[in-house]
Amino acid sequence: MRRYDWSRRLVRESSLSPGDLIWPLFVHDQAEPEPIPTMPDVMRLSLAGVVEAGRRAVDLGIPAVAIFPAVDPALKTDDAREAVNADNLVCRAVRALKDAGLDLGVICDVALDPYSSHGQDGLVRDGEVVNDETVDVLCKQAIVQAQAGCDVIAPSDMMDGRIGRVREALDAGGFQHVQVLAYAAKYASAFYGPFRDAVGSSGVLRGDKKTYQMDPANTDEALRETALDLAEGADAVMVKPGMPYLDIVRRVKDAFACPTFVYQVSGEYAMLRFAAQQDALDLDRVMLESLLGFKRAGADAVLTYFAPHAAALL
């Protein structure tokens, strides 16, 4: 069965297509794109650049993009108030995409780290990230994003109870059809460094995020977290990072048979890109192999900075 390409294709157990990909986009409040040194070929885009990327996604068959802001440092505050500004960078990017009339899903991250002067995903009181006060702000953030036209609210903060509260807030605001994608198993990982460079939180982050993101040593806890988020109304769940946590993807999929997404995070992207730049790896082949690995593990969709590159090859 392995001898010929046609017979290998007949018995192939997993497949990868552009429809499996979500393209994360970074937006900034500048007219020109700006390179991110730790993420080769990934740019901070203007609002017009985000719309252009959205059109490219549609042309390539990519069904959705995820928007992440690089916020002006002058707008970062301890209370992250810019996160609930209905005219903030993310909301303007969402409106620009929707005004373009694209048949494209738009996913918005719900967390405070791009907007906070301390780089934490929640509010900080006496040196501690406080859960319940943070959830109040996250609900307001979700509402302004939904008002802008966001299709999928994606809380990535890992505060307890936030999925149920966000779902209630969306329903009460008349946004019953806005989906909730819960970052259910988000680990306190060392693989997020380039992302934090991209959104400008690495230079301001005080401390770490171990008090609310998951311990990389734990797997059973991921199932408990996922069960809680589904019970609170999540439509789909996310495992983050990706490749070091393929066992979590498989356990979540087997346990819940729910829509399960995975994030091939910035550190994973950077490793492959920099290795390829040194001719240590064939980029096209290892990229597609890594993405297929997520599908084999049980992922229904993959957030990846390789999305346009991969889709053009598939």
VEXROKE-445154 format. One line per 5 residues: number of its first residue (from 1); their letters; for each residue x, y, z of N, C-alpha, C. Coordinates in Angstrom, 2 decimals. Layout:
NUM	a	X/Y/Z/X/Y/Z/X/Y/Z  ...
This chain:
1	mrryd	0.81/-1.21/0.00/0.00/0.00/0.00/0.85/1.27/0.00  2.10/1.16/0.41/2.97/2.34/0.43/3.71/2.54/-0.89  3.67/1.56/-1.78/4.54/1.57/-2.94/4.24/2.73/-3.89  2.94/3.06/-4.10/2.55/4.06/-5.08/1.86/5.24/-4.40  2.00/6.40/-5.02/1.34/7.59/-4.48/-0.17/7.41/-4.43
6	wsrrl	-0.76/6.83/-5.49/-2.22/6.69/-5.53/-2.73/5.78/-4.41  -1.96/4.73/-4.09/-2.42/3.83/-3.03/-2.17/4.42/-1.65  -1.11/5.20/-1.51/-0.90/5.90/-0.24/-2.05/6.86/0.03  -2.49/7.55/-1.02/-3.59/8.49/-0.85/-4.89/7.79/-0.50  -5.10/6.60/-1.04/-6.34/5.87/-0.76/-6.49/5.49/0.71
11	vress	-5.38/5.25/1.40/-5.46/4.78/2.79/-4.99/5.84/3.79  -4.82/7.07/3.29/-4.36/8.14/4.19/-5.41/8.41/5.25  -5.01/8.45/6.51/-5.94/8.56/7.63/-6.25/10.01/8.00  -5.34/10.92/7.73/-5.53/12.33/8.08/-5.27/13.18/6.86  -5.92/14.32/6.80/-5.74/15.22/5.66/-5.65/16.65/6.15
16	lspgd	-5.08/17.50/5.33/-4.90/18.90/5.64/-5.33/19.72/4.44  -6.13/20.75/4.68/-6.59/21.63/3.60/-6.59/23.06/4.09  -6.68/24.04/3.19/-6.77/25.44/3.62/-7.94/25.68/4.57  -9.00/24.89/4.44/-10.16/25.05/5.31/-9.90/24.67/6.75  -8.73/24.10/7.05/-8.37/23.74/8.42/-7.59/24.84/9.13
21	liwpl	-7.31/25.95/8.43/-6.36/26.93/8.94/-7.03/28.23/9.36  -6.48/28.85/10.39/-6.85/30.19/10.84/-5.58/31.02/10.83  -5.67/32.22/10.27/-4.48/33.07/10.10/-4.47/34.16/11.15  -3.53/34.13/12.11/-3.41/35.22/13.08/-2.76/36.44/12.43  -3.35/37.61/12.64/-2.85/38.86/12.07/-2.55/39.85/13.18
26	fvhdq	-1.41/40.53/13.07/-1.07/41.60/14.00/-1.39/42.95/13.34  -2.07/43.82/14.07/-2.42/45.13/13.54/-1.80/46.21/14.41  -1.31/47.28/13.78/-0.83/48.43/14.53/-1.41/49.71/13.92  -1.25/50.80/14.63/-1.88/52.07/14.22/-0.91/52.90/13.40  -0.30/52.28/12.41/0.63/52.95/11.51/0.20/52.71/10.07
31	aepep	0.68/53.55/9.17/0.27/53.43/7.76/1.03/52.35/7.02  2.22/52.00/7.49/3.06/51.04/6.78/3.24/49.77/7.61  3.44/48.63/6.93/3.71/47.40/7.67/5.07/47.48/8.36  5.19/46.73/9.43/6.42/46.75/10.22/6.85/45.31/10.49  8.08/44.95/10.14/8.52/43.57/10.38/8.70/43.28/11.86
36	iptmp	8.55/42.01/12.22/8.77/41.53/13.58/10.03/40.68/13.54  11.15/41.17/14.09/12.44/40.49/13.90/12.45/39.04/14.37  11.70/38.72/15.42/11.70/37.35/15.95/10.72/36.43/15.22  9.99/36.99/14.23/9.04/36.19/13.44/9.23/36.52/11.97  10.21/35.92/11.32/10.48/36.25/9.91/9.25/36.14/9.04
41	dvmrl	9.07/37.14/8.19/7.96/37.22/7.22/6.59/37.47/7.85  6.55/37.75/9.14/5.30/38.17/9.80/5.42/39.66/10.07  4.35/40.39/9.77/4.37/41.85/9.89/3.26/42.35/10.80  3.53/43.49/11.43/2.43/44.28/12.00/1.82/45.06/10.84  0.51/44.94/10.67/-0.17/45.50/9.50/-0.98/46.73/9.86
46	slagv	-1.14/47.61/8.91/-2.08/48.73/9.04/-3.50/48.18/8.89  -4.49/49.04/9.13/-5.88/48.63/8.92/-6.10/48.21/7.47  -5.54/48.98/6.54/-5.66/48.62/5.13/-4.95/47.30/4.85  -3.83/47.07/5.53/-3.10/45.83/5.35/-3.87/44.62/5.87  -4.61/44.82/6.96/-5.45/43.74/7.49/-6.53/43.37/6.48
51	veagr	-7.14/44.36/5.86/-8.17/44.09/4.85/-7.56/43.36/3.66  -6.37/43.80/3.24/-5.69/43.13/2.13/-5.39/41.68/2.49  -4.95/41.44/3.73/-4.70/40.06/4.18/-5.99/39.26/4.22  -7.09/39.91/4.61/-8.37/39.24/4.62/-8.78/38.79/3.22  -8.55/39.65/2.25/-8.87/39.29/0.86/-7.99/38.11/0.40
56	ravdl	-6.73/38.15/0.79/-5.83/37.06/0.43/-6.29/35.75/1.07  -6.73/35.83/2.33/-7.23/34.63/3.01/-8.41/34.03/2.25  -9.35/34.88/1.83/-10.50/34.39/1.08/-10.05/33.73/-0.22  -9.13/34.36/-0.92/-8.64/33.81/-2.19/-7.97/32.45/-1.99  -7.32/32.26/-0.85/-6.60/31.02/-0.57/-7.50/29.94/0.03
61	gipav	-8.72/30.29/0.38/-9.62/29.32/0.99/-9.48/29.19/2.49  -8.81/30.16/3.12/-8.69/30.17/4.59/-9.98/30.75/5.16  -10.66/30.05/6.05/-12.00/30.49/6.46/-12.05/31.60/7.50  -10.97/31.83/8.24/-11.03/32.81/9.33/-9.66/33.39/9.62  -9.68/34.62/10.16/-8.47/35.27/10.67/-8.68/35.61/12.13
66	aifpa	-7.60/35.73/12.87/-7.64/36.14/14.27/-6.84/37.43/14.41  -7.40/38.42/15.09/-6.81/39.76/15.17/-6.13/39.97/16.52  -4.88/40.42/16.48/-4.13/40.73/17.70/-3.51/42.13/17.55  -3.67/43.00/18.56/-3.22/44.37/18.42/-1.82/44.63/18.99  -1.07/45.48/18.30/0.15/46.05/18.86/-0.21/47.48/19.29
71	vdpal	-0.57/47.63/20.54/-1.15/48.87/21.06/-0.06/49.90/21.34  -0.35/51.15/21.00/0.54/52.26/21.32/0.87/52.23/22.81  2.16/52.22/23.18/2.51/52.17/24.61/1.86/53.28/25.43  1.57/54.42/24.80/0.94/55.52/25.53/-0.47/55.17/25.98  -1.07/54.15/25.36/-2.44/53.75/25.70/-2.49/52.60/26.70
76	ktdda	-1.32/52.09/27.07/-1.28/50.98/28.03/-1.37/51.54/29.45  -2.31/51.02/30.24/-2.51/51.48/31.61/-2.63/50.28/32.54  -2.52/50.54/33.83/-2.65/49.45/34.80/-4.03/48.81/34.75  -5.07/49.60/34.43/-6.42/49.04/34.37/-6.81/48.59/32.97  -5.89/48.70/32.01/-6.11/48.23/30.63/-7.40/48.79/30.03
81	reavn	-7.69/50.05/30.30/-8.98/50.61/29.89/-9.17/50.65/28.38  -8.07/50.67/27.62/-8.19/50.70/26.17/-8.86/49.43/25.62  -8.81/48.35/26.40/-9.43/47.09/25.96/-10.93/47.24/25.78  -11.56/48.16/26.49/-13.02/48.31/26.43/-13.42/49.56/25.66  -12.47/50.18/24.98/-12.75/51.31/24.11/-13.37/50.80/22.81
86	adnlv	-14.59/51.21/22.51/-15.28/50.71/21.33/-14.61/51.14/20.03  -13.66/52.07/20.11/-12.94/52.50/18.92/-11.46/52.12/19.02  -11.17/51.06/19.77/-9.76/50.66/19.87/-9.30/49.98/18.58  -8.05/49.63/18.54/-7.43/49.13/17.32/-8.10/47.86/16.81  -8.39/46.94/17.70/-9.05/45.70/17.29/-10.43/45.97/16.71
91	cravr	-11.21/46.80/17.38/-12.56/47.10/16.90/-12.52/47.77/15.53  -11.56/48.67/15.33/-11.45/49.31/14.01/-11.04/48.30/12.94  -10.16/47.36/13.30/-9.76/46.34/12.33/-10.93/45.43/11.97  -11.72/45.06/12.97/-12.89/44.21/12.71/-13.87/44.94/11.79  -14.14/46.22/12.10/-15.08/46.97/11.26/-14.55/47.11/9.83
96	alkda	-13.25/47.30/9.69/-12.67/47.41/8.35/-12.86/46.12/7.56  -12.66/44.98/8.21/-12.86/43.70/7.55/-14.32/43.50/7.18  -15.22/43.84/8.08/-16.64/43.66/7.81/-17.12/44.63/6.73  -16.61/45.84/6.74/-17.01/46.81/5.71/-16.54/46.36/4.32  -15.50/45.55/4.27/-14.99/45.06/2.99/-15.88/43.98/2.40
101	gldlg	-16.85/43.48/3.18/-17.81/42.51/2.68/-17.21/41.15/2.37  -16.20/40.74/3.11/-15.52/39.48/2.85/-16.26/38.32/3.51  -16.29/37.20/2.83/-16.85/35.97/3.40/-15.76/35.32/4.24  -15.58/35.86/5.43/-14.43/35.52/6.26/-14.81/35.63/7.73  -14.54/34.61/8.49/-14.76/34.68/9.93/-13.70/35.54/10.60
106	vicdv	-14.10/36.31/11.61/-13.17/37.16/12.34/-13.20/36.76/13.81  -12.04/36.39/14.32/-11.87/35.94/15.70/-11.13/37.02/16.48  -11.61/37.34/17.67/-10.96/38.36/18.50/-10.53/37.76/19.83  -9.30/38.00/20.17/-8.73/37.59/21.44/-9.32/38.45/22.56  -9.70/37.82/23.66/-10.17/38.54/24.83/-9.19/38.28/25.97
111	aldpy	-8.40/39.28/26.26/-7.42/39.26/27.35/-6.88/40.67/27.46  -6.25/40.99/28.57/-5.84/42.37/28.82/-4.37/42.63/28.55  -3.58/41.59/28.26/-2.13/41.80/28.18/-1.69/42.79/27.10  -2.34/42.89/25.91/-1.87/43.90/24.97/-2.11/45.34/25.43  -3.03/45.49/26.39/-3.47/46.83/26.81/-2.96/47.23/28.19
116	sshgq	-2.36/46.28/28.91/-1.95/46.58/30.28/-0.51/47.03/30.35  -0.24/47.95/31.26/1.12/48.47/31.42/2.03/47.47/32.12  1.45/46.41/32.71/2.24/45.40/33.40/2.36/44.10/32.61  1.67/43.98/31.47/1.81/42.82/30.61/1.06/41.58/31.04  0.31/41.68/32.15/-0.47/40.52/32.60/-1.82/40.47/31.87
121	dglvr	-2.42/39.27/31.82/-3.69/39.08/31.14/-4.88/39.59/31.95  -4.65/39.93/33.19/-5.72/40.42/34.06/-5.27/41.64/34.85  -6.20/42.14/35.66/-5.89/43.27/36.54/-5.01/42.80/37.70  -4.15/43.69/38.16/-3.23/43.35/39.24/-3.55/44.20/40.46  -3.71/43.54/41.59/-3.93/44.22/42.87/-2.91/43.70/43.88
126	dgevv	-2.12/44.59/44.45/-1.11/44.20/45.45/-0.21/43.07/44.95  0.17/43.17/43.69/1.07/42.21/43.11/0.45/40.90/42.67  -0.88/40.79/42.76/-1.57/39.54/42.40/-2.58/39.80/41.30  -2.63/38.90/40.33/-3.65/38.98/39.28/-4.98/38.55/39.88  -5.95/39.44/39.84/-7.24/39.18/40.50/-8.25/38.67/39.48
131	ndetv	-8.91/37.61/39.84/-9.78/36.90/38.91/-11.09/37.63/38.62  -11.89/37.87/39.65/-13.26/38.31/39.42/-13.34/39.71/38.84  -12.48/40.62/39.30/-12.46/41.97/38.73/-12.04/41.92/37.26  -11.12/41.02/36.96/-10.69/40.88/35.57/-11.84/40.41/34.69  -12.61/39.44/35.17/-13.72/38.91/34.38/-14.74/40.00/34.06
136	dvlck	-14.95/40.91/34.98/-15.86/42.04/34.71/-15.39/42.83/33.48  -14.09/43.08/33.42/-13.54/43.84/32.29/-13.59/43.02/31.00  -13.31/41.73/31.10/-13.34/40.87/29.92/-14.73/40.84/29.28  -15.76/40.86/30.09/-17.12/40.89/29.56/-17.36/42.17/28.75  -16.88/43.29/29.27/-17.02/44.55/28.54/-16.21/44.53/27.25
141	qaivq	-15.02/43.94/27.30/-14.18/43.83/26.12/-14.88/42.98/25.05  -15.48/41.88/25.46/-16.18/41.01/24.52/-17.34/41.74/23.85  -18.03/42.56/24.60/-19.19/43.27/24.05/-18.76/44.29/22.99  -17.70/45.06/23.25/-17.30/46.05/22.24/-16.79/45.36/20.97  -16.18/44.19/21.13/-15.73/43.45/19.95/-16.92/42.92/19.17
146	aqagc	-17.92/42.40/19.86/-19.12/41.91/19.19/-19.85/43.05/18.49  -19.92/44.20/19.13/-20.56/45.36/18.50/-19.84/45.77/17.22  -18.52/45.58/17.18/-17.74/45.92/15.99/-17.97/44.93/14.85  -18.50/43.74/15.17/-18.78/42.75/14.13/-18.01/41.45/14.27  -17.31/41.27/15.38/-16.55/40.04/15.60/-17.47/38.82/15.57
151	dviap	-17.04/37.75/14.92/-17.83/36.52/14.81/-17.56/35.54/15.94  -16.32/35.53/16.43/-15.92/34.56/17.45/-15.13/35.29/18.54  -15.65/35.24/19.75/-14.95/35.79/20.90/-14.08/34.69/21.49  -12.79/34.97/21.67/-11.85/33.93/22.10/-11.13/34.35/23.38  -11.72/34.09/24.55/-11.04/34.43/25.80/-9.78/33.59/25.98
156	sdmmd	-8.64/34.26/26.06/-7.36/33.56/26.16/-6.69/33.81/27.51  -7.40/34.44/28.41/-6.83/34.94/29.66/-6.64/33.88/30.73  -7.45/32.82/30.68/-7.43/31.71/31.66/-7.92/32.12/33.05  -8.74/33.15/33.16/-9.41/33.44/34.42/-10.52/32.41/34.66  -10.75/32.06/35.90/-11.81/31.09/36.22/-13.18/31.71/36.01
161	grigr	-14.08/30.95/35.40/-15.47/31.36/35.26/-15.75/32.35/34.16  -14.73/32.71/33.37/-14.97/33.80/32.41/-15.80/33.36/31.23  -15.80/32.08/30.86/-16.57/31.65/29.70/-18.07/31.83/29.96  -18.53/31.37/31.11/-19.94/31.54/31.44/-20.36/33.00/31.51  -19.51/33.82/32.11/-19.84/35.24/32.24/-19.86/35.93/30.88
166	vreal	-18.89/35.62/30.03/-18.85/36.21/28.69/-20.06/35.77/27.87  -20.41/34.49/27.96/-21.57/33.99/27.23/-22.84/34.71/27.69  -23.00/34.89/28.98/-24.16/35.60/29.51/-24.18/37.04/29.02  -23.01/37.70/29.03/-22.96/39.09/28.60/-23.31/39.22/27.12  -22.80/38.31/26.30/-23.12/38.34/24.87/-24.61/38.13/24.64
171	daggf	-25.18/37.16/25.31/-26.61/36.88/25.13/-27.46/38.07/25.58  -27.10/38.65/26.72/-27.86/39.79/27.23/-27.74/41.00/26.30  -26.62/41.09/25.57/-26.42/42.21/24.66/-26.99/41.99/23.28  -27.66/40.86/23.08/-28.25/40.57/21.78/-27.31/39.90/20.80  -26.22/39.33/21.30/-25.22/38.70/20.44/-25.23/37.18/20.62
176	qhvqv	-26.43/36.61/20.56/-26.57/35.17/20.78/-25.83/34.35/19.74  -25.64/34.90/18.55/-25.03/34.12/17.47/-23.51/34.29/17.40  -22.96/35.11/18.26/-21.50/35.22/18.33/-20.96/34.00/19.07  -20.01/33.33/18.46/-19.45/32.11/19.04/-18.41/32.43/20.12  -18.21/31.45/21.00/-17.17/31.57/22.02/-16.18/30.43/21.84
181	layaa	-14.93/30.78/21.56/-13.83/29.84/21.46/-12.98/29.99/22.72  -13.05/29.00/23.59/-12.35/29.09/24.87/-10.93/28.56/24.76  -9.97/29.38/25.16/-8.62/28.85/25.37/-8.72/28.02/26.65  -9.07/26.75/26.50/-9.38/25.91/27.65/-8.13/25.36/28.32  -7.14/25.02/27.50/-5.89/24.47/28.04/-4.74/25.32/27.50
186	kyasa	-4.52/26.45/28.17/-3.43/27.34/27.78/-2.36/27.25/28.85  -1.18/26.85/28.42/-0.10/26.56/29.35/0.81/27.77/29.55  1.39/27.86/30.74/2.39/28.89/31.05/3.69/28.48/30.38  3.75/28.72/29.08/4.80/28.17/28.22/5.90/29.19/27.95  7.07/28.67/27.62/8.19/29.51/27.20/8.19/29.76/25.69
191	fygpf	7.17/29.25/24.98/7.12/29.36/23.53/6.40/30.61/23.03  6.01/31.52/23.94/5.23/32.69/23.53/6.08/33.94/23.26  7.40/33.83/23.40/8.25/35.01/23.35/8.06/35.90/22.13  8.13/35.37/20.91/7.97/36.24/19.74/6.61/36.92/19.67  5.55/36.24/20.12/4.24/36.88/20.15/4.26/38.11/21.06
196	rdavg	4.87/37.97/22.20/4.93/39.10/23.13/5.74/40.25/22.54  6.75/39.93/21.75/7.45/40.98/21.01/6.50/41.67/20.04  5.69/40.87/19.36/4.81/41.40/18.32/3.76/42.34/18.86  3.21/42.05/20.04/2.17/42.91/20.60/2.73/43.92/21.61  4.04/43.85/21.85/4.67/44.85/22.72/4.48/44.61/24.20
201	ssgvl	4.24/43.36/24.59/4.06/43.10/26.03/5.30/42.51/26.68  6.27/42.03/25.88/7.44/41.36/26.47/8.28/42.34/27.29  8.40/43.57/26.83/9.23/44.53/27.53/8.63/45.08/28.81  7.31/44.89/28.97/6.64/45.44/30.15/6.19/44.37/31.14  6.26/43.10/30.74/5.73/42.03/31.58/6.46/41.97/32.92
206	rgdkk	5.68/42.07/33.98/6.22/41.96/35.33/5.88/40.58/35.88  6.89/39.81/36.23/6.65/38.48/36.76/6.33/37.49/35.66  5.57/36.45/36.01/5.19/35.44/35.04/3.68/35.23/35.13  3.19/34.21/34.44/1.74/33.97/34.37/1.37/32.60/34.94  2.22/32.08/35.82/2.02/30.74/36.33/0.86/30.61/37.31
211	tyqmd	0.39/31.73/37.84/-0.71/31.64/38.81/-2.07/31.44/38.14  -2.14/31.63/36.82/-3.44/31.43/36.15/-3.35/30.62/34.86  -2.19/30.52/34.22/-2.03/29.61/33.10/-1.56/28.25/33.62  -1.72/27.22/32.79/-1.52/25.86/33.27/-0.05/25.46/33.39  0.20/24.55/34.32/1.52/23.96/34.53/1.81/22.99/33.38
216	pantd	2.92/23.17/32.65/3.24/22.25/31.55/3.35/20.79/31.96  3.44/20.51/33.25/3.55/19.12/33.71/2.21/18.40/33.75  1.09/19.13/33.60/-0.22/18.55/33.89/-1.02/18.22/32.63  -1.66/17.07/32.64/-2.58/16.70/31.57/-4.01/16.50/32.06  -4.19/15.85/33.21/-5.55/15.66/33.74/-6.22/17.01/33.97
221	ealre	-5.45/17.98/34.41/-6.00/19.31/34.66/-6.59/19.91/33.39  -5.99/19.61/32.24/-6.52/20.12/30.97/-7.93/19.62/30.72  -8.20/18.39/31.10/-9.54/17.84/30.93/-10.53/18.51/31.86  -10.10/18.80/33.07/-11.00/19.50/34.00/-11.30/20.91/33.49  -10.28/21.60/33.02/-10.48/22.96/32.50/-11.41/22.95/31.29
226	taldl	-11.21/21.99/30.40/-12.05/21.90/29.20/-13.49/21.59/29.57  -13.69/20.68/30.51/-15.05/20.34/30.93/-15.76/21.56/31.51  -15.05/22.35/32.29/-15.65/23.55/32.86/-16.05/24.54/31.76  -15.18/24.76/30.80/-15.47/25.73/29.74/-16.64/25.28/28.88  -16.71/24.00/28.57/-17.84/23.49/27.79/-19.14/23.62/28.57
231	aegad	-19.08/23.33/29.86/-20.28/23.44/30.69/-20.76/24.89/30.78  -19.81/25.84/30.67/-20.17/27.25/30.75/-20.64/27.82/29.42  -20.58/27.03/28.36/-21.14/27.49/27.10/-20.18/27.68/25.95  -18.94/27.19/26.07/-17.99/27.32/24.96/-18.48/26.53/23.75  -18.35/27.11/22.57/-18.70/26.42/21.33/-17.55/25.57/20.81
236	avmvk	-16.33/25.98/21.12/-15.13/25.25/20.71/-14.06/25.54/21.75  -13.04/24.69/21.79/-11.98/24.85/22.78/-10.63/24.88/22.08  -9.68/25.50/22.75/-8.34/25.67/22.21/-7.30/25.04/23.14  -6.31/24.39/22.54/-5.11/23.95/23.24/-3.95/24.82/22.74  -3.17/25.34/23.67/-2.07/26.25/23.33/-0.95/26.07/24.34
241	pgmpy	0.32/25.91/23.85/0.83/25.80/22.50/0.40/24.52/21.80  1.04/24.29/20.63/0.64/23.17/19.80/1.54/21.96/19.91  2.67/21.98/19.21/3.46/20.77/19.04/3.92/20.13/20.36  4.33/20.90/21.40/4.72/20.23/22.64/3.53/19.65/23.42  2.31/19.91/22.93/1.11/19.51/23.67/0.15/18.69/22.80
246	ldivr	0.70/17.91/21.87/-0.14/17.07/21.02/-0.90/16.04/21.85  -0.30/15.59/22.96/-1.01/14.64/23.81/-2.26/15.26/24.41  -2.21/16.57/24.69/-3.38/17.25/25.24/-4.48/17.36/24.18  -4.10/17.68/22.96/-5.07/17.74/21.87/-5.80/16.41/21.76  -5.07/15.32/21.75/-5.68/14.01/21.62/-6.58/13.67/22.80
251	rvkda	-6.12/13.96/24.01/-6.94/13.65/25.18/-8.23/14.47/25.18  -8.13/15.74/24.83/-9.33/16.58/24.80/-10.31/16.08/23.75  -9.81/15.78/22.57/-10.69/15.31/21.50/-11.35/13.98/21.86  -10.58/13.06/22.42/-11.14/11.76/22.79/-12.16/11.89/23.92  -11.90/12.77/24.86/-12.77/12.88/26.03/-14.08/13.59/25.73
256	facpt	-14.05/14.58/24.82/-15.22/15.44/24.65/-15.81/15.44/23.23  -15.06/14.97/22.25/-15.53/14.94/20.86/-16.15/16.28/20.46  -15.54/17.37/20.92/-16.03/18.71/20.63/-15.09/19.38/19.63  -15.53/20.48/19.00/-14.60/21.21/18.12/-13.35/21.61/18.90  -12.22/21.12/18.46/-10.95/21.29/19.17/-9.95/21.98/18.26
261	fvyqv	-9.51/23.16/18.67/-8.54/23.93/17.90/-7.19/23.87/18.61  -6.14/24.16/17.87/-4.80/24.19/18.45/-4.08/25.40/17.86  -3.20/25.99/18.64/-2.45/27.17/18.23/-0.99/26.79/18.06  -0.52/26.84/16.81/0.91/26.69/16.56/1.54/28.05/16.86  2.09/28.19/18.04/2.41/29.51/18.57/3.68/30.08/17.95
266	sgeya	3.96/31.32/18.32/5.04/32.08/17.70/6.40/31.42/17.85  6.66/30.82/19.00/7.94/30.15/19.21/8.12/28.95/18.30  7.04/28.21/18.08/7.09/27.08/17.16/7.37/27.56/15.73  6.65/28.62/15.34/6.86/29.21/14.01/8.31/29.66/13.86  8.81/30.38/14.86/10.16/30.94/14.77/11.21/29.83/14.67
271	mlrfa	11.05/28.74/15.41/12.02/27.66/15.35/12.14/27.10/13.94  11.01/26.85/13.31/11.04/26.28/11.96/11.61/27.29/10.96  11.20/28.55/11.08/11.68/29.56/10.13/13.19/29.77/10.25  13.68/29.90/11.48/15.11/30.15/11.65/15.94/28.92/11.26  15.43/27.73/11.54/16.14/26.52/11.12/16.21/26.45/9.60
276	aqqda	15.12/26.82/8.93/15.11/26.80/7.47/16.06/27.84/6.90  16.16/29.00/7.57/17.08/30.04/7.10/18.53/29.55/7.13  18.82/28.62/8.03/20.18/28.06/8.13/20.34/26.79/7.29  19.33/26.51/6.45/19.34/25.31/5.59/19.41/24.02/6.40  18.94/24.08/7.64/18.88/22.87/8.46/17.64/22.05/8.16
281	ldldr	16.59/22.72/7.66/15.32/22.05/7.36/14.76/22.57/6.05  13.96/21.74/5.40/13.19/22.15/4.22/11.89/22.75/4.73  11.73/24.07/4.62/10.61/24.75/5.26/9.26/24.22/4.81  9.06/24.09/3.50/7.75/23.65/3.02/7.38/22.29/3.60  8.33/21.39/3.61/8.03/20.03/4.06/7.79/19.96/5.56
286	vmles	8.64/20.61/6.37/8.44/20.52/7.82/7.21/21.30/8.25  6.91/22.40/7.56/5.70/23.17/7.87/4.46/22.30/7.68  4.33/21.68/6.51/3.15/20.86/6.25/3.11/19.63/7.15  4.27/19.06/7.44/4.31/17.90/8.34/3.86/18.29/9.75  4.28/19.46/10.21/3.87/19.89/11.55/2.37/20.13/11.61
291	llgfk	1.81/20.74/10.56/0.37/21.01/10.54/-0.43/19.71/10.44  0.05/18.77/9.66/-0.61/17.48/9.57/-0.58/16.76/10.92  0.50/16.95/11.67/0.58/16.36/13.00/-0.53/16.83/13.91  -0.91/18.10/13.80/-2.03/18.61/14.61/-3.34/17.93/14.21  -3.55/17.76/12.91/-4.76/17.09/12.46/-4.77/15.63/12.92
296	ragad	-3.63/14.97/12.83/-3.54/13.58/13.26/-3.85/13.43/14.75  -3.46/14.43/15.52/-3.71/14.39/16.96/-5.17/14.65/17.32  -5.95/15.15/16.33/-7.37/15.35/16.59/-7.86/16.76/16.44  -6.99/17.68/16.06/-7.41/19.08/15.92/-8.32/19.25/14.71  -9.35/20.05/14.90/-10.25/20.40/13.79/-9.74/21.61/13.02
301	avlty	-9.03/22.51/13.70/-8.51/23.71/13.06/-7.20/24.09/13.74  -6.35/24.78/12.99/-5.03/25.17/13.49/-4.83/26.66/13.26  -4.57/27.41/14.33/-4.10/28.78/14.19/-2.61/28.73/13.93  -2.19/29.30/12.81/-0.79/29.24/12.46/-0.40/30.44/11.61  0.80/30.97/11.89/1.34/32.07/11.09/1.76/31.59/9.71
306	fapha	1.82/30.28/9.54/2.12/29.70/8.23/0.88/29.62/7.34  -0.27/30.05/7.81/-1.54/29.80/7.09/-1.48/30.16/5.60  -1.07/31.38/5.22/-1.07/31.68/3.79/-0.06/30.87/3.00  1.10/30.62/3.59/2.13/29.82/2.94/1.64/28.38/2.73  1.07/27.81/3.79/0.57/26.44/3.70/-0.58/26.33/2.73
311	aall	-1.52/27.27/2.80/-2.70/27.21/1.93/-2.30/27.30/0.46  -1.26/28.08/0.16/-0.82/28.21/-1.23/-0.22/26.90/-1.75  0.24/26.04/-0.85/0.85/24.77/-1.26/-0.15/23.64/-1.34  -1.27/23.80/-0.65/-2.24/22.70/-0.54/-3.20/22.66/-1.73
